[in-house]
Amino acid sequence: MNHQEVANRVLAAIGKNNIQAAAHCATRLRLVIKDESKIDQKALDDDPDVKGTFETNGQFQIIIGPGDVDHVYDALIAATGLKEATPDDIKAVASAGQKRNPLMDFLKVLSDIFIPIIPALVAGGLLMALNNVLTAEHLFMAKSVVEVYPGLKGIAEMINAMASAPFTFLPILLGFSATKRFGGNPYLGAAMGMIMVLPDLVNGYSVAATMAAGKMPYWNVFGLHISQAGYQGQVLPVLAVAFILATLEKFFHKHIKGAFDFTFTPMFSIVITGFLTFTIVGPVLRAVSDALTNGLVGLYNTTGWVGMGIFGLLYSAIVITGLHQTFPAIETQLLANVAKTGGSFIFPVASMANIAQGAATLAIFFATKSQKQKALTSSAGLSALLGITEPAIFGVNLKMKFPFVFAAIASGIACVFLGWFHVLAVAMGPASVIGFISIASKSIPAFMLSAVISFIIAFIPTFVYAKRTLGDDSDKVETTNTATTPAVSLVNDEVLTAPVSGAVESLRDVHDQVFSAEIMGKGAAFIPADDQVLAPANGTITVTYESKHAYGIKTDDGAEVLIHLGLDTVNLNGEHFTTNVKKGDTVHKGDLLGTFDIKALKAANYDPTVMLVITNTADYANVERLKAQQVQAGDQIVALTEPAETGVAAAI
């Protein structure tokens, strides 16, 4: 890569005087742009040295890659005369002068609370779906599976018990997550959640019937009668209780000192919060919550297929705004009261929208001649079909506009069929082509029909329009660089080891669209269990940063490896990180590269996920993750297969 030429091309596409501030991280330029309408997006998309672009939080980010981005940044700074800045600096510049949106702040809070507990709800939801498959009549035959095979009855009952737990004890999960988000002790939040679902209380699902029958037991506190009502399946009361608990705890920490603080702050916080919960907050917000649930069910019953069609048409646009982050709160409420609501209408709509966006992206894959675009659309399209749409929406469809529009229309039409056949979800799960496992068994055929409709109506018009408008969009860029370089690196078969211990997951599950779309390359991600980072192979350190959050390694066998510690951790400027190596050092497999404080990252609200990325993936015939569960640092994790023919890189 000729770094000066890349910087010149970037500046030509953006405008030399159109950059307000510039910084970089391990993989990308981070720019604050004065007028984004002046950006020549096509020039950036066609540039072979630019691996992708996207806009987030007021920053226009250009993906260059490790080992090159810092040199391109230096050339860009020299050409523009801008002052060098850190990611924190441009974050401040991007947010300066922007009015805070209270609604978006509230939605961000809800997102922060619900995202950590979604895995538990999804696990319970999928188990619930499995129980439905075993117990539903007229699904495979007239009788249910357990009626035909009585030996499976006990298994179904066990599965049902496990599936019910996350929803029955939802206040404990919410209490922990919400109290932590509001700055309190999450274990006190969990304790408060336990209090709200004590078995001695009237079960939350039976409160209305018990009160109607006049059998509700009460506590008599100085003549005040307080109902002994539980809060199983409730959401809003728990959120309010967590906020009160965290606020009280911080107040007492401030005013009670030393040993007395340790002893009495938890007690005072729980006692006062508990009293407010059962006297005022709980009853009031239970009524509000029930009204919200009844209103949503009433809206669905009133608008029917028309309302579902409109919702499907707008769903992907809602994703762009981030408002969809509130849906887990609403959906949880609907599923927690499934006996009354019948299930959630949100999940089927989300599935149709995701399928449509994936289909439109794949249509571009088949229509384009650009290898760069094919690489992006193939991974982004498949990710969308499996429920992760951000790479498809932001990386492809919104940039080209027409795929997004066709997908939205397809989703709306498919959702009309959902509404017509009254398709509802009875469990949480992946909003995707495999979402049928969360649908009420009698509605699975209608769901699958709607999915096919969504895919076809999104794919065909997008493909036809793209073939007419894209023309010959093969990758090409003018350059004055006369240096000759090999078409591919000389690489050999190799197996890399895990740099950290912990749980392994797909890069596509990482909450960063650059990694999840595999724009930088294939590899593996880890939920780290300890603080040490080890070299995955013998090689040379090619990239280090003052922020100590990422390492680049060129292995002796030719692999170019990026190890990235956490998401957006460049903003910490090296805090909570140590490093034992510098650029140019030779390392051996298993050598200690550095450490990072996982607990401190989490406390500062940073995702500690570690990414191992093969940035020269295209030089290999295959890059395969070997394990899908727990690993120890040093375990074999990624296998690299050299091209079948020397000097020719196979397509991945």
N, C-alpha and C positions, 0 to 999 in steps of 0.2 A: 504494500500500500504506500503510495506517495502521499504523505500526510498533508503537505502544503496544498497539493492539488485537491484533495478531498475537502480541506477547509475552504478553498476558493470556490468549489462547486456548491458547498453548503451555503456560503455567503451569497453567491449568485442567486440561489433559489429563495433565500429568505430576505435578502436585502441588507446591505452592509450597515445601513443606518436604522434598521428595523429591530435591532436587538437592544433591549434595555439592560439586561444583565445576563451573565453566562457563568455556569459552573459545570462540573462533570463528576460522575461517580465511576464505578469500576467498568461499566459497560456503555454508558450513554452520555451525550451532551444534554445538559439541562438548561434551557433558555427561557427567559421571559421576553415575550415578543410584544412590540408596540401595536402592530396591526396584523393579525393573522390572515386577513383577507389578501395581503400582498405576498403570501408565501406561494411559491410555485411547487405545489405538492407533487405534480407529475414528475418534475425534475428530480426530486428527492426519491420518489418511488422507483425511478428508472436507474438511479445511481447504484452500481454494483457494490460499492463500498459502504452504502447505507443499508443496514439490515432491517430498518423499520422506523416508523415515527408514530408518536401518539401525544395527545394533550391530556394533562391531568393536573388538577389543583393550580391552574394558572401557569403551568410550565409546559413548554413545547419540548418534548424529549426526542432526541435523535440517537438511534442505537448504532454504535460504531463497533464496539467490541473491546475486550480487554487487551492491553498492550498497545493499542492504537489510539484509543479515545483520548488519552492524555496528550499525545503528540498533536493530534488534530486540534484539540482544545488550545494548546500553546500557539499553534499557527493562527487559529481564529482570533485569539486575544491580541496577538501581534498585529494582525491585519486591521482590526477594528479600533484598537486603542482602548478597549474596555479594561477596567480593573479586574484582576483575578478575584473570584468570589468562591465561597463555599456553598454547598447545597442549602445550608441554613440561611445564608445571606439571600439567595434568590427566592427561597421560600418566603422570607420576610418581604422582599420586593413584590412578589406575586400577590401577596395578601394585602399589601399596603393600599389603602384607599378603597378597598372592597368592603362594602357594608356586610356585616354578619347577618346571616339569614337565620332567625330563631327556629323556623320550621326545619331547615336542613340540619341545624345543630341538634335538634330533638331527634331527628331521624338517625343521625350519626350515633347518638346515645343508644337508641333502640338496637341499631346494628351491632354496636359493641357488646351489648348484653346478650343478644340472641345467637350470634355467630358461634361463640364458644360452646353453647349447649346443643347446637344443631346435630352434631354426631350422635349424641345420646338419643335425641328425638327420632333421628333417621333410623337408628338401630331398632328402637322400639316400634317405629312405623313399619319397617320391613318385616319384622317378626309378626306384627299384627296382620300384614298382608299375607304372610305365609300361613298363618292360622286361618285366614279367610279362605285360602285355597283348599285347605284340608277340610273345612267344615261347611263350605257353601254347597248348596244343592243346585242341580241343573248347570253346573260349570263344565264338568267332563261327562257327566251322566245324570240320570234323574236323581239319584241319591248322592250324598256327599261322600268324600273319600273315606272319612272315618266311619261312616255307616257301612260301607262296602268292606272296609278293612278295619274291624274293631280294635285290632292290636295297635293301631296308630292313635287311638283316642287319648291315651295317657300322654303321648308325645305332644299332641295338639293342645292338651290342657296345660302342659308345662310351657309350651311356647306362648300361649295366651297369657300366662302369669308373668313371664318375662317381658312380654310386649306391653302389658298394662303398667308396669312399674314406673317408667319414665313419665307417664302422664299422670298417674295417681300421685306421685311424689314430685310433680312439676314445681311446686313452690320451693322445694329444697334446692333444686337446680337453679331456678331463677333467683332465689335468695342469695346464693353463693355468687353467681355471676353479676347480678345487679349491684350488690353491696360492694363488690370489688371495683366495679366501674364508677361508683359514686365516691370512692376513696375510703371505704370502711374495711373492717376486717371481714373477709369473705366467709370465714368459719362462723362468725357471729350471724352473718346473713343466712347461712345454712341452718344454724340452730333456730333462728326465727322461722324459717320455712318449715322445720320439723314441728315447731309449736303450732303452726297453722294447719297441719294435717295429722295431729295427734289422733290415734284410734279412739280415745275417750270422747272426742267431739263428734257431733252429728256429721256424717259424711257429707262433703260439699255437694255431691250429686243429689242428695236427698233432702237438702235444706228446705227447698220450696214446699215439697210434699209434707215434711214434718211440721212446718209452720202452719200450713193449711189445715192439717189435722189437729192442731192445737197441742201437739206433744213435744214442742221444743223445750229442752231443759235450760234453766237460767242460773247464772251466778247472782247472788244477792250481795251487792257491795254497797253498804250504807244506804240501803233502800233503792239503789240503782240496779235494775234487772238487765243483765248482760247475757245475750244468747250464746249458748255453747255450740257455735256453728263452725264447721271446718271449711277449708278453702281448697279442697281438691279440684284440680282442673282450672283454677283461676289464674289470671295473668296480671290484670291491672292492679288489684289489691297488693300483690306481692311487690310489684315495682315501686309503688308508693311507700310500702312498709320498709323496703330496702333503703330508699332515699332518706326516710326519717331516721332509721337506725344509723346509717353512715353519718348523718348530720349530727345526731346526738353524740355518737362516739367521738367525733372530732372536737365537739364542744367540751366534752369531759376531759379528753386528752390535754386540751389547752388549759383547763382550769384546775385539774387535779394533778398533783406532782408526785414523783417518786413511787414508792411501793404502794401508796394509796391508789395511784392511777392504775397500776397493774391489777389491783384487787377489786376496786369498786367500779371502774369505768365499764367493763363488760356487764356487770350486774345492773347498774343504773340504766344503761342503754337498752338492755333486753326488757327490763320491767316496764319502763316508760313506753317503749315501742309496743310491747305486748298489750298494755292497757289501751293505748290509742287504737291498736289494730282491732280489738274486739268490741270497742265502744263506738268509734266513729269511722275510722278509715276503711276498715273491712266492710261493714254493712253498706256504706255509701258507694264505694267503688264496686262492690258486688252488684249493686243495682245498675250502676253505669255499665259494667261489663256485660251483664245480662241484656241490657237494652241495646248495646252495640251488637252483640251476637244476634239478637232477634231482628235488629235492623238489617244486618247483612243477609240473613236468611230471607227476610221479607223482600229485600231488594232483588235477590236472586229469583224468588218465587214470582215476583211481580213482573220483572223485565224478561225473564226466561231467556230464550234463544237470542232475542234482540240485544239484551244487556251483555250476554256472553260474547256475542259477535263484536260489539263495541270494545269490550274489555280486551279481547284478543287482538283487535286492530291496534290498540294503544299500548299493549303490554311492553313491547320492545322499546317504545319511546319512554315509558316509565322507567325502564332499566337504565336508560341514559341519564336520567335525572337522579338516580339513586333512590327514588321513592320505594322501589321494590324491596329495599332492605327492611321496611316496616311489615312486609307481608308475613314473615314468620310469626310475628306477634298475633296477627289476626288469624292466621291459619292454625296456630296452636290452640287458640280459643275455640275455633270451629271443631277441631278434631278432639279436643278434650271433652266436648259435649256432643259427640257424634250421634248419640241416641236421639238427641233433640234436633240437631242440625242436618243429619243425614250424611255429613262429610263436608269436605272443602271443595269449592268450585275454583279456587285460585290455582291449585296444583295442576289440574288438567289444562287450564289456559296457559300457564307458564310452559308446560310441555309442548303445546302446539307452537307457541312463539319461538321456543328454542329450536325445535325441529325445522321450522320455516327459515330461521336465520342460518342454520347449518346447511340446509338445502341450497339456499341462494349462494352461500359461499362456495359450496362444491360446484355449483354451476359455473362460477368464475374459473374454478380450477380446470374444468373441461374446455372452457372457451378461450382462455388466455394462452399465448405462446411464450409468455415470460416465465422463465424457469424460477426466477426469484418469487414471482407472484404464485406460481404453482406450489412452491415450498411452503409459503405462508398459508395459502387457502386450503391445502390438504390437511394440515394439522389443525387449523382453526375451525374448519368445517366439521371434522370429526369430533373435535372437542365440543362444539355446539350441539351436535346430535346427542352427545352424552351429558349435556346439561350445563356446560361452561361456555357461555356465549360472549364474554368480553373480548377475547381475541378476534372472533368473527365480526362482532358489531363494530368495535373501535378500530380494528386493524384492517378490515376489508370493506364491509358493507356501507358504513357511514361515509368513508372516503369516496366511494364510487356512487353513493346516493341511491341509484336505481335498484341495486340488490336489496337494500334495506326497505325500500318502499314495496317492492314485490313481496318480500317476506312478510311485511306487516299485513298486507292485503290477504295473503294466503292464510296467515294465522287467524285473521278475522273470520274468513269463510269457514275454516275448520272449526272454530269455536261456536259458530252458529249450529253446526251439527252436534257439538257437545251439549249445547243448551237444549236442542231439540230432543235429544235422547236422555237428558237429565243425568249426564255423566258427572259423578262426584268421586273424590278421593277419600278413602277411609284411613289413610296412613300417610306419613311423610316419606319421601324417597327422592330419587333423582328425577328431576323434571326433564325427561328425555325420551328417547325411543324405547327405553326399557321401563318407562314410568307406569306401564300397565300393571306392574306388580303391586302398586299402591292404590289401584282403582277398585271400587266395589265390583265383585266378581261378575254380577249380571251385566255390568256396563263395559267389561273389557273389550268385547267385539266392537262396540261403538267407538271406544277410545282408539283402537287400532285403525278403524276406518278413517277416523278424523286425522290420525297421524299421517296416513297415506295421502289424504287430501292435502294436508298442509305441505308435505314434501313436494308433491307433484306440482301444485299450483305455484309454489315458490321457485322450483327448479326450472321448469320449462320456459316461462316468460323471461326469467333472468338470463338463461342460456341463449335464447334467441336474440334478445336485445344486446347482450354482450358480443355475440358473433357479428352483429351488424355495426356496432359502434367501436369496438376495440381495434379492429383491423389487425395490422401487424404490430403487435406490442412487444416484440422480442426485446430482450435486454440489450441496450446499447447506450454507450456514453462516450463523448469525445474526450480524449485525454492527450496531453503532449508528452506523457511519460514514455520514453523510448526504451526503457530498461526491459529486458526480457526475463521472465521468471517461469519456472516450471508450471504446468497446468495444475498439478496437485503436489502435495507433499509426499515424500517417500515414507510410507507407514507400514508397520508390520502388525500381525496379530498380537493382541495384548489383553491382559485382564487387569483392571484397576481395582484397588481395594477401597473400602469405605474410609473416608477421612475422619468420621466421628462415629460414636456408638449411638444407637437409638432406633426408632421406628422408621422404616423405609416407605416412601410413597412416590407416586409418579410426579414428574415435573409438572404435568398438566394440572395437578391439584394445588400447585403453589399459587398464592394470592398475589401474583404479579404477572401482568399480561406478557411481559417480555420472556419470562421463564416458562409460563404455562403454555404459551403458543410455540415454545421450542424454537424461537427465533434465533437464539444464540447457539442452539444445538441440542442434541439429546443427552440424556444422562440419568441422574437420580436425585431425589430430594430426601432429606432426613429430618425427623423431629429429634433434636439432639438430647441425649441423656447425660452427657458429661461435658466438661469444658475444654477438653483437649482436641486439637486438630492435627492429624497426622498426614504425612505425605502418602498419596495413593500409589506412587510408583517411583522408580529411579528417574531422575531428570534434573533439569536446571530451572531455577526460579526466574521467570520472565517478567512477572508483574508483582509489585507490592505497592501499598499505598500508606500514606501517613495515617490514614484512618484505620489501618490494620484490619479491615473488614473483608478483605478479599486477597486471594493469591492466584497468580497464573503460573503454570508449570508446563514446560515442554519436556515430555518424557523421552527417554533414550530411544524408544521405539517409534517416536514421531507423533504421539498424541499431544494435542494442545488442550490443556485442562484448566478450567476456571473453578475455583472453590470460593463460593460467596457465602459469607456468614450473616444470616438474617436478612430481613427486608428493610430497605431504606436506612440501614444502620450506618451508612456513610454520614448521616446527619449527626452522629454522636462524636465525630472528629477524634476517634480513637479511644474514647472513654469506654471502659469495661473490656478492652481488648489488649492483648500483649502479642508480640511477635518475636520469633527467634531467628528469622531469616531476612535476607535482603536480596534485591535483584542481582542476579548473576551467581548466586550461591548454588552449589551442587547438593542435592538432597538424595537420600536413599529411602526406599519404601519403608514406612513406619516411623521416619524421623518426625520429631515434634516441630510443627511449623509455628504454632502459637496457641494461645488460649483465649476464651471469651466467657464472660460471666452470664450464663443463661438466666439466672434468677434476676439479675440486675436489668437485663434486656426486657424481660417480661414485666418487671415492676415499672419500667419506663414506657410500657405499652408498645414494645417492638416485637414483631414476629421473629423468633430465633431460628426459623427453618434454615437449614444449610443446603445449598445447591452444589452439586458436582456436575459440571457441564463440559461436554467435549465440543469445543468451539470449532474444530475442524471436522465435524461430523460428516460433511460431504465427501471427505477423502476416504471414507470407509464404506465397505459394502453393507455392513450392519453394525449398529450400536445397540446392544441388548442389556437391559437391566436383569441381573441374575436372581435377585431375591426380592420378596414383596412383604417381608415382615420385619422382625427385629434383627439387627446386626450388631456386631462388635467392631470397633475401629480395627482395621486390618483384615476383615473378612472380604473375600472376593465379592464385587458388587456390579461391575460393568465390564462386559466383554466386547472387544473391538475386533472386527474382522476386516482384513485388508481387501482391496478390490480384487476381483477375479483375474483381471488383466493388469499387468504392471503399467503404471502411468495413467490409468484410466479410472476416474472416480465413479463408482456406481451410485445411482440415485437412491436416496433413502426414502 
